[in-house]
């Protein structure tokens, strides 16, 4: 297959079911897969945030994606256009081409990316971020300097459209399964009023809906850091229900806003414990509870807190024999979570993380018991 060939299609219920069936036939538990909107998605996903702008890391990320999908343990891959200055997307594209050539078709793998943050192109290391933004977008009239927030984020619709086009090319895709607007409220709440931000969000959603109509995008969402896990009185707070209403105003009841992403681990437990959301007449809901009622799928980030939780004192429970397994097992077993997204590129880390898929997630009773024990004892040394 030519390295310039575009992969047609997108993750489908039939394709992801075949991936699941193949994985189960090879020994993976069926419970390892979650079903959302007909898609069968692994309860562990792969993140691609960390790494240097080197060929060595390019190859490491490519091989990690390839081996993760090939293993039958992971068919959810997450990235962003700014991760490693576009090079993570390019590594994913190379891995997907290899997988396709070996019979693992595009329709079996769910690919998400994010846009909004400014970025340069890591294949041109001599051009820094601001020079790249000026040459590519400001000097050409796509955006003005005022379109860049104090958090280095851009929500100008023309910029978001250019980012989607570039992500499609970087990953050799005709269609991206999911595109998130990336830490948008976190990057803009200090610069604009809440009312103004919601107007900007509507214009961003309009771009995503246009790309859905063109068949270049299946779903869109919001990848966040703080806005869904702080109290309502916080300046950084955002209501998920309000965001859904914006999507409905733009795309009607069949809008494509179907996913959110937020941090969740033993240190950042707000998603499970903080009652800061509502859905219709239901109030005092956690973000996980509200997401279920609003029909929103949840992916979570930094389940290992970039390694800082590996010294935590976590009790034993089914399917977890070491710190990594225990941490991932808790998050993947949480109600409403489709999958934690685990950053991995070193072969030994890939193998450690993939082992978690050999055991089913905790049952509801096992999860509740594990959380009860954790609430009664310190979690770190």
N, C-alpha and C positions, 0 to 999 in steps of 0.2 A: 504494500500500500504506500502511495506517495505521501511524504511528510506534509505536503501541501493540500492533501485531500480533506474535505470537510465531512464530518460525520453527520449523517442525516438522522433525524428523529429525536426522541426524548424518552425519558423514563415513562413506561406505561404499566398499567396493571398486569397485563399479560407478561411483559418482559421481566418485571420485578418478581412476579410469581415464579417464573422459570428459574430466576436466580435463587430464590428461596428454596425451591424444590431441589435444585442441584445441591445447595448447601446442606439441606436436611439429609439428602441421600448420602452425603459424604460424612455425616455424623453430627452436624450442628443441630441444636434443639430448635424446633419450630418456633418456640416462644421467644427466641432471639430476634424475631422479626415483628415489627409493628405494622399495622395497616392504617393508612391515612389516605382518604380520598381514593381508595382502591389500590394505592401503591403499597407494595410490601418492602419496607425499609428496615435495614439492619439497626439494632438498638445500640450500636456503636458506630459513630461516623469518624472520618478522618479530617483533621484540620491541617492547614498548610501555612501557618503564620510565620513561624520562626525559621531563621536560616540566613546565611550570607549570600551576597550576589556573586557566587562563584560557580564555575562549571561543576565542581565537586558536589555542591549542594543542589544544583539543578538535577544532577543524576540521582542524588540521594532521594529527593522528593519524587522524581519520576518512578524510581524503583519502589519506593514506599507505597505510592498509589497503586502501581501495578501489582505488587505482592499482596496488598490489602484486599483488593478486589478479587484477585485470582484465588485467594484463600477461601472464599465463600463467607468470610466473616464480615465484610464491609462492602455495602453498595451505596453508601452516602459519602460524598466528597465535598468538602467546604473550602472556599478560598475567598479572596477579594482582589480587586484589580491592583490595589496598592501593596499587597503582600509580596515582599521581596521585589518591589518595583516591577510588577507584572510577571516576574520570572516564575512564581508559583503557578500562575495560570498556564504558562507555556509548558511547564513540566507536567501538569495534569493533561494537557493536550497530547503531549508525546506518549504518556502512559495509556491514554484512551485509544490512540491509534494502534499501539502494540496489542492491547486487549482485543480490539476489534479484529485484528489480523489472526488472533488465536481463538476466535469464536465466541468471545464475550461481547455481545452486541450492545450498542449504545442504549437500547431500550431497557437494559437491566440495571443501569447505574444512574443515580440521582445526583446531579451536579448543581451546587449553589455557589454564587459569587456575590460580591457586594460592590457598590459604587458610591461615590460622594467625596471621599477623601482625595486630596490632590496627590499626584504621583508622577514619577518620571518613568523612563523605560530602562530597566537594568541592563539591557543589551547595549546601551550607550552610556557607560559609566562616567564619561567626561562631562555629561550634561546633568547638572543638579536639578532638584525638583522645581525650584522657582524659575530657573532658566527654561526648563522644559515647558512649564505651564505658560510662560510668556510666549515662547515661540509657537507652541501648538494651539493655544486657545485665546490668549489675550490679544496678541498682535494680529490674529486672524478674525477678531471680532466675535468669536463664539461666546466669550464671557468678558467681563471687565474685572479689574482688580477688586472692586467692591463686592463681587460675587463670592469672594473667598472669606469665610468666617474667621473669627479669631481662633477657632479650633481647626483651621486649615481644611475646611469642608466646603463643598460647593453643591448647591441644590438647583442651580440653573438648569432648566429642562434640556437645553441644547448640550450642556456638558454631560448630563446623565445619559443622553442618547449616544453621544460619542463614546462614552465608557462602555455601554452595552455592545456597541459595534466592535470595539477593540477586544472586549472579553470574548466575544464569539470567535474572532480571528485567533486570539491567543490560544484558545482551547480547541480549535478546529471544529467548532460546533455550528450546526445550523440552528439549533434551539438550545437555550439554557433552561433548565428546569425551574430554577428559582434565583431571583435577583433581589437582594436586600438594599434598602437605603441604609447607609452605614453610619451608625452613631449620630444620626442627624440632630435629634433634639439636644443631645449632650453637647454637640458642636455649635449650636445656634441659640440656645436659650438665653445666653448672656448678651446676645447681640440684637435680638428682635423680640417683640411681644409674643405671647402665646398665640394670640389671634393671627398675627402675621405668620408665625411658623406653620399653623394649620393651613393657611393659604398656600404656603410654599410646599407643604406636604401634598396637597391636592394636585398641584402642578406636576410634582414628581410622579404621583400615581397616574396622572394622565399619560405621561411618557410610557410607563410600564403597561398601561392598558393598550396603547397604540402598538407596542411591540407584541403584546399577546395576540392582537388582531392580525398582525403580520406573520404569526406563527414562529416568531423568534424567541418567545418567552412564554413559559407555562404559568408560573406563579410569581408573586412578588411579596415582599415582607419588610420587616424592620429588624435589623441587627442592632442591638442596644447594649449599653453598659450599665447605666444607673436608672434610667427613666421609669422602668417597670418594677424597680425594687427599692424605692424610697417612699416615705409616707406622703399622703396626698398634699400636705401643707408645704412640702419641699418645693423650691423653685425648679428642681430638676425632675419633678414628677410629671408623668403623662398617663392619661387614661387609655387603656387598650380599647375600650368601647368607643371613645371619641375617634380614635384612629380608624376603627372599622366603619364608623359613620362617614368619615371622609372618603373611604374607598367606595362605599355605597353611593355617595353623591356623584362620584366620578364614573364608576363602572356598573352601577345598578346592583341588584341582588346577586348576580353572577360574577361579581368582581373577582380579581385574582389575588387579593390580599389574604393569604391563607397561612402565613408562617411568621413567627417571631424567633429571635435568638437572644439569649441573655446569659450572663454568668450565673453558675450555680455549682456550689461545692460545699464542703463542710464549713468553710469560712464565710462564704456568701450563700447563706441558706434562706434569704428572703423570699425566693420564689416559692418555697414550700411553707414558710411560716408567717410571712407578713401579709396581713389582710388589708390590702390597699386598693382593691378594684371592685367594680360592680358590673353586672350584665343584666340589663333590663331592671326588673324589680328586685333582683338578687343583689344584696349589698354585703360588705365585709367579706369579700372573696380574696383569696390569694391570686396571683397572676396565673398560676397553673389552673386553678378552678375557673377563673374567668375565661381563659383561653378555650377550655372545653366547651363552655356554654356559648361562646361566640364562634365556634367552629374554626379555631386557629390552632395549627400544629406548633409544637415547641421543640426547638433544638437548643442545647445548652453548651456554653463555652467554658474553658479552663477547668475541667473537672478535677485535674490534679494541681490546680493553682500553679502551673508551670513548675511542678516538682516540689513546691514548698510544703505540700501536705503529706509528703511521703514518710515523714517522721511521726505522723499522727498516731495516737493510740486508738486503734479501731478494733472492736471485738470481732471474733470469728463469726461467720455466718455462711450459709450454703453458697457454693460456687465461688468462694474467695479465699485464696490461700496465701496471698501476700498483700502488701500495702496498695499496690496499683490495682489489683483485682478488687480489693475491698472498696476503694474509692469509686472506681468505675461501676461496680455492682450496685452501690447505693444510688448513684445518680440515674443509671439506666433503669432502675426498678421504681423510680419515683412516679407517681401517678401523673399522667398527661405528657410526660417527656418522651418524645420519639427516640432521641439519641443524644448522648453527650458527644461532643466533637473533640477528638483527642489529637493533639499535635504530635506527629511522629515522622521521623525520617531516618534515624539510625537503625540499621537492620535488627539489632538486639531489642530496641524499644518497640519496633513494629511487632516482633514476635511476642514480646511480653504483653502488649495490649491486645493482640489477637486472641490470646489464650482465654480472655474473659468470655468470648463468644462460644466457648465450648460448654459453658454452663448456662442454664436458663436464668433470666432475671428472677429476683426474689418474688414470691407470692405476696399478695396484699398483707397477709398475716405475718409473714417473715419480715417484710419491710417495716411494718408498724412496730414489731418487736425490736428490730435493729435500731430504729429511731428512738424508741423508748430508752434503750440502753445508752445510746449516745447522749441523749438529753440529760442523763443522770451522772455522766462522768466527764472529766476534761478530755478534749480532743487532741491536745498537743503536749509535748514534753516541756 
